[in-house]
Each structure stands twice: as structure tokens, then as C-alpha cells.
């Protein structure tokens, strides 16, 4: 356990934050109102307040009329800045664009559309994941008058599966930086996180003979189909075996008639003597590799079997099965 978890004040603050966030309703669209926008002075704001107090005491002590003028002029500017700062967020509409599936461990981004209905520009609005710790997590934008703009927020999913989009926060310190106005937003959308593929996976497993078909094509020890022929003009590029072309200095294409006698099955039981997560990571790498080679492949999992096919839709179906198994 780290020191922060042992600190009772940090623990109480974390529990209070969790309780408070749980009270915020889930929604993919949020219009900020007086009840959902919060404001507090920043460090420069507190310094300005202390400076005004010193100026006021000095003006009273020495009966300085110009001191009174300067004190109340600065105080009035701070009050106007507080009103402008609060109004910069109030009335803004935020809409989350449905995020695409991501891979675990890699940086993922999703878009948020900021819509401004008033006739003036909203300056210096920042958006970020609420609990992110790195300093460059903020994305800043100016929303045009009676218009909209998109900001892209980054986060890093660590585990595979179906996860809710993390809570977001928006803030502004415009125009003086003496006040911080912010809000907390809990989107209802979910993001599907694919397993992270194995970095250096072994070759694809050998193909299995189709039931009732003659098995005449050879399978290499590397696990690739050996049914190839010389390149013919008009062959699609996805059938070119680039590894063999690099070794033999001539183009060769996959013989689809021979390869059709075999089925490539990516089997959970044949993914090596690894734990479950490592097996899923290896199967993910095999799915991506078979898709790059434009091969028909099937997927066998302990509770699911997907018949051999190819294409983008089949790849997504296999990756979704691996993410949620």
C-alpha cells in the first residue's frame, strides 16, 4: 500500500469524491447551468485579495484618497472578472461523440463537441479526464459565437472489456486567471477495450483439413500455408506472399484453390502453456496477423466458436469476443 492510501485525510477525501461523483447523473449531453458550475479563487486570486487588503489598510491608515481609488478599482475589476469567468462556462453544451474501440495499454482519444448558443465567443475552455495525473492532460479551445468546436480528450485504458467513459472535467480561468470555474461530467457512453496484442507472437498455427475434403496442400513448420504459385497479372495485392517474394526476389501469390482445402482455426486451447490473459493476447495478435494476410480464419474460445471468415466485420467480431470473454 502507498502512503496516500494510509493517510486518513487522503482516504476521506477520495471517499467523499467517489460519493459526490456517484450523485452526478449519467448523460452523453450536458448543458451547464448555475447548479452544475462551481467557482473558487485561484492562487493568484488569493494573492490579489491579500494585496487589496494591504492597500485598504494602508489607505485607511494614511488617509490616501488615491489609495482608496486604486483599491476599489482593482476590487471592481476582480468582481467583473469573476462574473465573466462564471459566464464563460454557464450555458455551454457538451456532447460526447461515441468512442471507437481501443486497445488496452495504448493511448485512446474521443471527441467532445462544445456548442455555444450566445452571440459572444467563449475563450479559454479546457477539457480533460477528471482523475488524470499528467500535467499535459488539458485540451484548450475557444468556442465561436453561435457555433461549435470539437476537442479530443485522451485517456489510457489498462484492462480489456467494456468500460464506461471516465468522468470528465471542463474549466476556465478567463479573463484574469483570479478565479477557476469548473464542472464535472459523467458520460453514459461505454468504450470497448480490445486486449493488447502480443508483441512478438509465434507463427500462425497449422491449418486443419476441412471435413470431407482432400488434404493435399502442405503446411510449413512455421504455420503458414504453403499453397503458392507464380504471380499472375491481375492478382490482387492481398494475395501476394511478401515474405516469400523478399526471399526469392520474385512475386508469388497464394493459391486460393489449394488453401481452401484447409481451415485456419485460432484455438484458445492451442495458444501455448500460458495464463488466460497471455493466451488472449496471443490470440489477438494472431487475429490481426491473419487479417493482414487476408486469410479466412475461425476463433475457438472456451464458451464461443466463430466460424472461419475474413474481412473487417469478422475481425471486429473476433476482437469483441476476445475483449469480453
C-alpha positions as CSV (number, residue, x, y, z in Angstrom):
1,X,0.0,0.0,0.0
2,X,1.2,3.5,-0.8
3,X,1.5,6.4,1.6
4,X,-1.6,8.1,0.2
5,X,-3.8,5.1,0.9
6,X,-2.6,5.1,4.6
7,X,-3.2,8.8,5.1
8,X,-6.7,9.2,6.7
9,X,-7.2,12.6,5.1
10,X,-6.5,11.3,1.6
11,X,-8.7,8.3,2.2
12,X,-11.6,10.5,3.4
13,X,-11.2,12.9,0.5
14,X,-11.2,10.0,-2.0
15,X,-14.3,8.5,-0.5
16,X,-16.0,11.9,-0.5
17,X,-15.1,12.4,-4.2
18,X,-16.5,9.0,-5.0
19,X,-19.7,9.7,-3.2
20,X,-20.1,13.1,-4.8
21,X,-19.4,11.8,-8.3
22,X,-21.9,9.0,-7.9
23,X,-24.6,11.6,-7.3
24,X,-24.0,13.1,-10.8
25,X,-26.4,11.7,-13.4
26,X,-25.0,9.8,-16.4
27,X,-25.6,11.6,-19.7
28,X,-23.8,11.9,-23.1
29,X,-25.1,15.5,-23.5
30,X,-24.9,18.1,-20.8
31,X,-25.8,21.8,-20.7
32,X,-24.1,23.7,-17.9
33,X,-26.4,25.7,-15.6
34,X,-26.0,27.7,-12.4
35,X,-26.3,24.4,-10.4
36,X,-23.6,22.5,-12.2
37,X,-20.9,25.1,-12.4
38,X,-18.6,25.8,-9.5
39,X,-16.2,28.6,-8.8
40,X,-13.3,29.3,-6.4
41,X,-10.4,31.7,-6.3
42,X,-7.0,30.6,-7.7
43,X,-3.7,31.2,-6.0
44,X,-3.3,34.5,-8.0
45,X,-6.8,35.3,-6.8
46,X,-5.9,34.8,-3.2
47,X,-2.8,36.9,-3.7
48,X,-4.9,39.7,-5.3
49,X,-7.2,39.5,-2.3
50,X,-4.3,39.8,0.2
51,X,-2.9,42.7,-1.9
52,X,-6.3,44.5,-1.8
53,X,-6.5,44.1,2.0
54,X,-3.0,45.6,2.4
55,X,-3.9,48.5,0.1
56,X,-7.1,49.1,2.0
57,X,-5.4,49.1,5.5
58,X,-2.6,51.4,4.2
59,X,-5.2,53.8,2.7
60,X,-7.2,53.9,5.9
61,X,-4.0,54.4,8.0
62,X,-2.6,57.2,5.9
63,X,-5.9,58.6,4.6
64,X,-4.8,58.2,0.9
65,X,-7.6,59.1,-1.5
66,X,-5.7,57.7,-4.4
67,X,-5.1,54.5,-2.4
68,X,-8.9,54.1,-2.0
69,X,-9.3,54.7,-5.7
70,X,-6.8,52.1,-6.6
71,X,-8.1,49.6,-4.1
72,X,-11.7,49.8,-5.2
73,X,-10.8,49.9,-8.9
74,X,-8.9,46.7,-8.6
75,X,-11.6,45.1,-6.4
76,X,-14.2,46.1,-9.0
77,X,-12.1,44.6,-11.8
78,X,-11.9,41.3,-9.8
79,X,-15.7,41.2,-9.3
80,X,-16.3,41.8,-13.0
81,X,-13.7,39.2,-13.9
82,X,-15.5,36.7,-11.6
83,X,-18.8,37.3,-13.3
84,X,-17.2,37.0,-16.8
85,X,-15.4,33.8,-15.8
86,X,-18.5,32.2,-14.4
87,X,-20.5,33.1,-17.5
88,X,-17.9,31.6,-19.8
89,X,-18.9,28.1,-18.8
90,X,-22.5,28.7,-17.9
91,X,-24.8,27.9,-20.8
92,X,-22.3,25.8,-22.7
93,X,-23.5,22.5,-24.1
94,X,-21.2,19.5,-24.2
95,X,-21.9,16.4,-26.4
96,X,-19.8,13.2,-26.4
97,X,-19.2,11.5,-29.7
98,X,-19.4,7.8,-29.4
99,X,-15.8,6.5,-28.9
100,X,-14.3,3.8,-31.2
101,X,-13.0,0.6,-29.7
102,X,-9.4,0.9,-28.3
103,X,-6.6,-1.5,-27.4
104,X,-5.6,-1.9,-23.8
105,X,-2.5,-0.1,-22.7
106,X,-2.5,2.3,-25.7
107,X,-3.5,6.0,-25.5
108,X,-7.0,6.4,-26.7
109,X,-8.9,9.6,-27.7
110,X,-12.5,10.5,-28.0
111,X,-14.2,13.7,-29.3
112,X,-16.4,16.1,-27.4
113,X,-18.4,18.8,-29.2
114,X,-18.7,22.1,-27.4
115,X,-21.7,24.2,-28.6
116,X,-22.2,27.9,-27.9
117,X,-25.6,29.5,-28.4
118,X,-24.8,33.0,-27.3
119,X,-23.6,35.8,-29.5
120,X,-20.1,36.2,-28.0
121,X,-17.1,33.9,-28.1
122,X,-16.2,31.7,-25.1
123,X,-12.5,31.9,-24.6
124,X,-10.0,29.6,-22.8
125,X,-12.2,26.5,-22.1
126,X,-10.2,23.4,-21.1
127,X,-11.3,19.7,-21.1
128,X,-9.6,16.7,-19.5
129,X,-10.2,13.4,-17.9
130,X,-11.0,14.1,-14.2
131,X,-8.6,11.8,-12.4
132,X,-5.7,12.0,-14.9
133,X,-2.4,12.9,-13.2
134,X,-0.1,14.1,-16.0
135,X,0.3,17.8,-16.5
136,X,-0.4,17.9,-20.2
137,X,-3.8,16.3,-19.9
138,X,-5.7,19.5,-20.7
139,X,-7.0,20.4,-24.2
140,X,-7.9,24.1,-24.6
141,X,-10.3,25.6,-27.2
142,X,-12.2,28.8,-27.9
143,X,-15.8,28.2,-28.9
144,X,-17.0,30.6,-31.6
145,X,-20.2,32.7,-31.2
146,X,-23.3,30.7,-32.1
147,X,-21.1,27.9,-33.2
148,X,-19.3,24.8,-32.0
149,X,-15.9,23.2,-32.0
150,X,-14.5,19.7,-31.2
151,X,-11.9,18.8,-28.7
152,X,-10.2,15.4,-28.4
153,X,-9.5,14.1,-24.9
154,X,-7.0,11.3,-24.3
155,X,-7.1,8.5,-21.7
156,X,-5.3,5.2,-21.3
157,X,-7.4,2.1,-20.7
158,X,-5.4,-0.5,-18.8
159,X,-7.8,-3.5,-19.0
160,X,-9.7,-5.2,-21.7
161,X,-13.5,-5.3,-21.7
162,X,-16.4,-2.9,-21.8
163,X,-15.8,0.2,-19.7
164,X,-17.7,3.4,-19.1
165,X,-16.0,6.5,-20.4
166,X,-14.1,8.1,-17.5
167,X,-15.6,11.2,-15.8
168,X,-14.6,14.5,-17.5
169,X,-14.0,18.0,-16.2
170,X,-14.2,21.3,-18.0
171,X,-12.8,24.5,-16.6
172,X,-11.9,28.1,-17.5
173,X,-9.9,30.9,-15.8
174,X,-10.7,33.6,-18.4
175,X,-10.2,36.6,-18.3
176,X,-7.9,37.4,-15.4
177,X,-6.9,34.0,-14.0
178,X,-8.0,35.0,-10.5
179,X,-10.9,32.6,-10.4
180,X,-11.3,29.0,-11.5
181,X,-14.7,27.9,-12.8
182,X,-15.2,24.1,-13.4
183,X,-17.7,21.4,-13.8
184,X,-17.7,17.6,-13.6
185,X,-19.4,15.4,-16.2
186,X,-20.1,11.7,-16.2
187,X,-20.8,10.5,-19.7
188,X,-23.1,7.4,-20.1
189,X,-21.3,6.0,-23.2
190,X,-19.1,2.9,-22.9
191,X,-15.9,2.1,-24.8
192,X,-14.9,-1.4,-25.8
193,X,-11.3,-2.1,-25.0
194,X,-9.7,-4.8,-27.1
195,X,-6.9,-7.0,-25.5
196,X,-3.4,-5.8,-26.1
197,X,-1.8,-8.0,-28.8
198,X,1.3,-9.9,-28.0
199,X,4.4,-8.0,-29.2
200,X,6.3,-11.0,-30.7
201,X,3.8,-13.8,-31.2
202,X,4.7,-17.2,-32.7
203,X,3.7,-18.0,-36.3
204,X,0.1,-18.8,-37.0
205,X,-1.0,-22.4,-36.1
206,X,-1.2,-25.0,-38.8
207,X,-4.5,-25.2,-40.8
208,X,-6.9,-28.0,-40.2
209,X,-8.3,-30.1,-43.1
210,X,-11.8,-29.3,-44.0
211,X,-14.3,-32.0,-43.1
212,X,-14.9,-34.2,-46.2
213,X,-12.1,-32.5,-48.3
214,X,-8.9,-33.9,-49.6
215,X,-5.9,-32.6,-47.8
216,X,-3.2,-32.2,-50.4
217,X,-1.7,-28.8,-49.5
218,X,1.3,-28.8,-47.3
219,X,1.6,-26.9,-44.1
220,X,5.0,-25.4,-43.3
221,X,6.7,-25.8,-39.9
222,X,6.2,-22.1,-39.5
223,X,2.5,-22.5,-39.5
224,X,1.9,-20.8,-42.9
225,X,0.0,-22.2,-45.8
226,X,2.4,-23.4,-48.5
227,X,-0.1,-23.3,-51.3
228,X,1.6,-20.6,-53.5
229,X,2.1,-20.1,-57.2
230,X,3.8,-17.6,-59.5
231,X,2.3,-14.2,-59.6
232,X,-0.1,-13.6,-62.4
233,X,-1.0,-10.2,-63.8
234,X,-4.3,-9.1,-62.2
235,X,-3.8,-10.9,-58.9
236,X,-4.9,-8.7,-56.0
237,X,-2.1,-7.4,-53.8
238,X,-3.7,-9.0,-50.7
239,X,-2.8,-12.5,-52.2
240,X,0.9,-11.7,-52.7
241,X,3.1,-13.5,-50.2
242,X,5.5,-10.7,-49.5
243,X,7.8,-12.8,-47.2
244,X,8.4,-15.3,-50.0
245,X,8.8,-12.6,-52.5
246,X,11.6,-10.9,-50.4
247,X,13.5,-14.2,-50.1
248,X,13.1,-15.4,-53.7
249,X,13.3,-12.0,-55.4
250,X,10.1,-12.8,-57.4
251,X,6.4,-12.2,-56.8
252,X,4.4,-15.2,-55.7
253,X,0.7,-15.4,-54.9
254,X,-1.3,-17.5,-52.6
255,X,-3.1,-20.4,-54.3
256,X,-6.6,-20.0,-53.1
257,X,-7.8,-23.2,-54.6
258,X,-5.3,-25.2,-52.5
259,X,-5.7,-23.1,-49.4
260,X,-9.5,-23.6,-49.5
261,X,-8.9,-27.3,-48.6
262,X,-7.7,-26.1,-45.2
263,X,-9.3,-24.1,-42.4
264,X,-7.2,-21.9,-40.1
265,X,-8.5,-22.1,-36.5
266,X,-7.2,-19.9,-33.8
267,X,-7.9,-22.1,-30.8
268,X,-7.6,-20.9,-27.1
269,X,-6.5,-24.4,-26.2
270,X,-3.6,-24.3,-28.6
271,X,-2.3,-20.8,-27.7
272,X,0.5,-22.3,-25.5
273,X,1.0,-23.0,-21.9
274,X,0.2,-19.5,-20.6
275,X,-2.2,-17.9,-18.3
276,X,-5.6,-16.7,-19.6
277,X,-4.6,-13.1,-20.3
278,X,-1.4,-14.1,-22.2
279,X,-3.4,-16.6,-24.3
280,X,-6.0,-13.9,-25.1
281,X,-3.1,-11.5,-26.0
282,X,-1.6,-14.1,-28.3
283,X,-5.0,-14.8,-30.0
284,X,-5.4,-11.1,-30.6
285,X,-2.1,-10.9,-32.3
286,X,-3.0,-13.9,-34.5
287,X,-6.3,-12.4,-35.4
288,X,-4.5,-9.2,-36.6
289,X,-1.9,-11.2,-38.4
290,X,-4.4,-13.4,-40.2
291,X,-6.4,-10.3,-41.2
292,X,-3.3,-8.6,-42.7
293,X,-2.7,-11.7,-44.8
294,X,-6.4,-11.6,-45.9
295,X,-6.9,-15.2,-44.8
296,X,-10.1,-17.0,-43.7
297,X,-9.8,-17.9,-40.0
298,X,-12.0,-19.0,-37.2
299,X,-11.8,-18.5,-33.5
300,X,-12.4,-21.0,-30.7
301,X,-12.9,-19.8,-27.1
302,X,-14.0,-21.8,-24.1
303,X,-17.6,-20.6,-24.4
304,X,-17.8,-19.4,-28.0
305,X,-16.8,-20.6,-31.5
306,X,-16.8,-18.2,-34.5
307,X,-16.7,-19.9,-37.9
308,X,-13.9,-19.1,-40.4
309,X,-14.4,-15.9,-42.4
310,X,-12.5,-12.8,-43.3
311,X,-12.9,-9.0,-43.6
312,X,-13.2,-6.1,-41.3
313,X,-16.6,-7.1,-39.7
314,X,-15.2,-10.6,-38.9
315,X,-12.1,-9.1,-37.4
316,X,-14.2,-6.8,-35.2
317,X,-16.4,-9.7,-34.1
318,X,-13.4,-11.8,-33.1
319,X,-11.8,-8.9,-31.2
320,X,-15.0,-8.2,-29.4
321,X,-15.3,-11.8,-28.4
322,X,-11.7,-11.7,-27.0
323,X,-12.4,-8.5,-25.2
324,X,-15.4,-9.7,-23.4
325,X,-14.7,-13.4,-22.8
